[in-house]
């Protein structure tokens, strides 16, 4: 009798198992459907985010190109400088630089303010570097001093809305723009020597030397410094060119002095006319 009761209870328990399994399968189907829907929603959100990011990147690249092109125009304007039109040329260059800030840098700031703009740094870095180069070039030609990063960022601060995080130029882009500045200063120094402004060329030479010396101390500690290391080689070439030009004028000054600053055609050899050559 006890054996029959035991068998009967086991059989009863066996009869109750299928409904439990059925209920479990229903719950599993419902949970998998729910998780599948949540996965689709999540991946849809990721797709929208990436599409918006790509569209923003394209707009940022366009803004960076505009900044690069117009900043180059400012640099070309500064290179028109001579000892006779210095104030006029610099006034025009500074006016053009202010227009680049208010028109083209404003577009970049509006796109990147309040966002994780470091994600798009590669997209806007070339334009920012060219802008730094133009701004520092104007400042040096006007005052003979270096325009600091804090001063540049201070000019960009009013472009951002007070309620969001403003776009600020980072240290690496500033240093990269500063490295490009030395190339423009080299061209300026050669031009000033040909115009007879020897002391101004020597001042440029010392300024470029100081920049190169200070950057050689910083570059080894920059994490993402591959671009900077390449520009350091170019910077050294600019320093050598300025030094050679100033050295030649200093050593052979008696030969250069009658020719420097003169608008009259003359031979580079003293005492020998162009006809005899």
C-alpha positions as CSV (number, residue, x, y, z in Angstrom):
1,X,0.0,0.0,0.0
2,X,2.8,2.3,0.8
3,X,4.5,1.4,-2.5
4,X,1.2,2.1,-4.4
5,X,0.9,5.5,-2.7
6,X,4.5,6.3,-3.6
7,X,4.0,5.4,-7.2
8,X,0.8,7.2,-7.3
9,X,2.4,10.4,-6.0
10,X,5.3,10.1,-8.5
11,X,2.8,9.7,-11.3
12,X,0.9,12.7,-10.1
13,X,4.0,14.7,-10.0
14,X,4.9,13.6,-13.5
15,X,1.6,14.7,-14.8
16,X,2.2,18.2,-13.4
17,X,5.6,18.7,-15.1
18,X,4.4,19.4,-18.7
19,X,2.2,22.4,-17.8
20,X,5.2,23.9,-15.9
21,X,7.4,23.4,-18.9
22,X,4.9,25.0,-21.2
23,X,4.6,28.0,-19.0
24,X,8.4,28.3,-18.9
25,X,8.6,28.2,-22.7
26,X,6.0,30.9,-23.0
27,X,7.9,33.2,-20.6
28,X,11.2,32.5,-22.5
29,X,9.5,33.4,-25.8
30,X,8.2,36.6,-24.4
31,X,11.6,37.6,-22.8
32,X,13.5,36.9,-26.0
33,X,11.0,39.0,-28.0
34,X,11.4,41.8,-25.5
35,X,15.2,41.6,-25.6
36,X,15.2,41.5,-29.4
37,X,13.1,44.7,-29.5
38,X,15.4,46.4,-27.0
39,X,18.5,45.4,-29.0
40,X,16.9,46.8,-32.2
41,X,16.1,50.1,-30.4
42,X,19.6,50.3,-28.9
43,X,21.3,49.7,-32.3
44,X,18.9,52.2,-33.9
45,X,20.1,54.8,-31.4
46,X,23.7,53.9,-32.2
47,X,23.1,54.3,-35.9
48,X,21.5,57.7,-35.4
49,X,24.4,58.8,-33.2
50,X,27.0,57.7,-35.8
51,X,25.1,59.3,-38.7
52,X,24.8,62.6,-36.8
53,X,28.5,62.4,-35.9
54,X,29.5,61.8,-39.5
55,X,27.4,64.7,-40.7
56,X,28.9,67.0,-38.1
57,X,32.4,65.8,-39.1
58,X,31.7,66.9,-42.7
59,X,30.5,70.3,-41.5
60,X,33.6,70.7,-39.3
61,X,35.9,69.7,-42.1
62,X,34.3,72.4,-44.4
63,X,34.7,75.0,-41.6
64,X,38.3,74.0,-41.1
65,X,39.0,74.4,-44.8
66,X,37.5,77.9,-44.8
67,X,39.6,78.9,-41.8
68,X,42.8,77.5,-43.5
69,X,42.2,79.4,-46.7
70,X,41.4,82.7,-45.2
71,X,44.1,82.5,-42.6
72,X,46.6,82.0,-45.4
73,X,45.3,85.2,-47.0
74,X,46.1,87.0,-43.7
75,X,49.7,85.6,-43.8
76,X,50.1,86.6,-47.4
77,X,49.0,90.1,-46.5
78,X,51.6,90.4,-43.7
79,X,54.3,89.4,-46.1
80,X,53.6,92.5,-48.1
81,X,55.2,94.5,-45.2
82,X,58.2,96.8,-45.8
83,X,59.8,99.5,-43.8
84,X,57.7,102.1,-45.7
85,X,54.2,100.5,-45.2
86,X,54.4,98.6,-42.0
87,X,51.4,100.2,-40.2
88,X,49.2,100.1,-43.2
89,X,49.9,96.4,-44.0
90,X,49.4,95.3,-40.4
91,X,46.2,97.2,-40.0
92,X,44.8,95.5,-43.0
93,X,46.0,92.1,-41.8
94,X,44.6,92.5,-38.4
95,X,41.3,93.5,-39.8
96,X,41.2,90.4,-42.0
97,X,42.1,88.2,-39.0
98,X,39.2,89.7,-37.1
99,X,36.9,88.8,-40.0
100,X,38.2,85.2,-40.0
101,X,37.5,85.0,-36.2
102,X,34.0,86.4,-36.4
103,X,32.9,84.6,-39.6
104,X,34.7,81.3,-39.9
105,X,35.9,80.5,-36.4
106,X,32.4,81.3,-35.3
107,X,31.0,78.4,-37.5
108,X,33.5,76.0,-36.0
109,X,32.7,77.1,-32.4
110,X,28.9,76.7,-33.0
111,X,29.5,73.2,-34.3
112,X,31.7,72.1,-31.4
113,X,30.6,74.0,-28.4
114,X,29.2,71.9,-25.6
115,X,30.2,68.6,-27.3
116,X,33.0,66.1,-26.9
117,X,35.0,68.1,-29.5
118,X,38.1,66.0,-28.9
119,X,36.5,63.3,-30.9
120,X,36.6,65.5,-34.0
121,X,40.0,67.1,-33.4
122,X,41.5,65.5,-36.5
123,X,38.8,67.1,-38.6
124,X,39.4,70.7,-37.4
125,X,43.0,70.7,-36.3
126,X,44.5,71.9,-39.7
127,X,42.3,75.0,-39.7
128,X,43.1,75.8,-36.1
129,X,46.8,75.4,-36.6
130,X,46.7,77.8,-39.6
131,X,44.6,80.3,-37.5
132,X,47.2,80.2,-34.7
133,X,50.0,80.7,-37.3
134,X,48.2,83.8,-38.7
135,X,47.4,85.3,-35.3
136,X,50.9,84.8,-33.9
137,X,52.5,86.2,-37.1
138,X,50.4,89.3,-36.9
139,X,51.3,89.8,-33.2
140,X,55.0,89.3,-33.7
141,X,55.1,91.8,-36.6
142,X,53.2,94.3,-34.6
143,X,54.9,94.0,-31.2
144,X,57.8,91.6,-31.6
145,X,56.4,89.3,-28.9
146,X,54.7,85.9,-28.9
147,X,50.9,85.6,-28.8
148,X,50.1,83.2,-25.9
149,X,47.5,80.4,-26.0
150,X,45.4,82.1,-23.3
151,X,45.2,85.2,-25.4
152,X,43.9,83.3,-28.4
153,X,41.3,81.4,-26.4
154,X,40.2,84.7,-24.8
155,X,39.2,86.0,-28.3
156,X,37.2,82.8,-28.9
157,X,35.4,82.8,-25.6
158,X,32.8,85.5,-26.6
159,X,31.8,83.4,-29.6
160,X,30.4,80.6,-27.4
161,X,27.1,80.7,-25.6
162,X,27.5,81.2,-21.8
163,X,25.4,78.1,-20.9
164,X,27.6,75.6,-22.7
165,X,31.2,74.5,-22.6
166,X,33.2,76.7,-25.0
167,X,35.6,75.5,-27.7
168,X,39.1,76.2,-26.6
169,X,42.3,75.5,-28.7
170,X,44.3,72.8,-27.1
171,X,48.0,73.0,-26.3
172,X,49.1,70.6,-29.1
173,X,47.3,72.5,-31.9
174,X,48.8,75.7,-30.5
175,X,52.4,74.2,-30.6
176,X,51.8,72.8,-34.1
177,X,50.8,76.3,-35.3
178,X,53.7,77.8,-33.6
179,X,56.0,75.4,-35.4
180,X,54.6,76.5,-38.7
181,X,55.1,80.2,-37.7
182,X,58.9,79.7,-37.8
183,X,58.7,79.0,-41.5
184,X,56.9,82.3,-42.2
185,X,59.4,84.1,-39.9
186,X,62.2,82.7,-42.0
187,X,60.7,84.1,-45.2
188,X,60.1,87.4,-43.4
189,X,63.7,87.6,-42.3
190,X,65.1,86.9,-45.8
191,X,62.8,89.7,-47.1
192,X,63.9,92.1,-44.4
193,X,67.5,91.5,-45.2
194,X,66.9,92.3,-48.9
195,X,65.1,95.5,-47.8
196,X,68.1,96.6,-45.6
197,X,66.5,95.9,-42.2
198,X,69.4,93.9,-40.8
199,X,68.6,94.5,-37.1
200,X,65.0,93.4,-37.6
201,X,66.2,90.2,-39.3
202,X,68.6,89.5,-36.4
203,X,65.6,90.0,-34.0
204,X,63.6,87.4,-36.0
205,X,66.6,85.1,-35.9
206,X,66.8,85.2,-32.1
207,X,63.0,84.8,-31.7
208,X,63.0,81.7,-33.9
209,X,66.0,80.3,-32.0
210,X,64.1,80.8,-28.7
211,X,61.0,79.0,-30.0
212,X,63.1,76.1,-31.3
213,X,65.0,75.7,-28.1
214,X,61.9,75.7,-25.9
215,X,60.1,73.2,-28.1
216,X,63.0,70.8,-28.0
217,X,62.4,70.6,-24.3
218,X,58.7,69.9,-24.6
219,X,58.3,67.6,-27.6
220,X,59.8,64.5,-26.0
221,X,57.0,64.6,-23.4
222,X,54.1,65.0,-25.8
223,X,52.0,61.8,-26.0
224,X,50.6,62.3,-29.5
225,X,53.7,64.1,-30.8
226,X,54.4,62.4,-34.2
227,X,53.3,65.5,-36.2
228,X,55.3,67.7,-33.9
229,X,58.5,65.7,-34.3
230,X,58.2,66.0,-38.1
231,X,57.7,69.8,-37.9
232,X,60.7,70.1,-35.6
233,X,62.9,69.0,-38.5
234,X,61.4,71.6,-40.7
235,X,61.8,74.2,-38.0
236,X,65.5,73.4,-37.6
237,X,65.9,74.0,-41.3
238,X,64.3,77.4,-41.0
239,X,66.6,78.3,-38.1
240,X,69.6,77.4,-40.1
241,X,68.5,79.4,-43.1
242,X,68.0,82.5,-41.0
243,X,71.3,82.1,-39.2
244,X,73.2,81.6,-42.5
245,X,71.6,84.7,-44.0
246,X,72.3,86.8,-41.0
247,X,75.9,85.4,-40.7
248,X,76.6,86.2,-44.4
249,X,75.5,89.8,-43.9
250,X,77.5,90.1,-40.7
251,X,80.7,88.6,-42.1
252,X,80.5,90.2,-45.6
253,X,78.6,93.4,-44.5
254,X,80.9,95.7,-46.5
255,X,79.8,94.0,-49.7
256,X,76.1,94.0,-48.9
257,X,75.7,97.5,-47.5
258,X,75.8,99.4,-50.9
259,X,73.1,97.0,-52.3
260,X,70.7,96.6,-49.3
261,X,67.7,98.9,-49.4
262,X,68.5,100.3,-52.8
263,X,65.9,100.4,-55.6
264,X,68.5,101.0,-58.3
265,X,69.7,98.0,-60.3
266,X,73.2,97.0,-59.4
267,X,75.6,94.1,-59.6
268,X,76.2,91.8,-56.7
269,X,80.0,92.4,-57.3
270,X,81.3,95.8,-56.2
271,X,83.2,97.7,-58.7
272,X,81.9,95.6,-61.7
273,X,79.1,97.0,-63.8
274,X,76.3,94.9,-65.2
275,X,77.7,95.5,-68.7
276,X,81.1,94.1,-67.8
277,X,79.4,91.0,-66.5
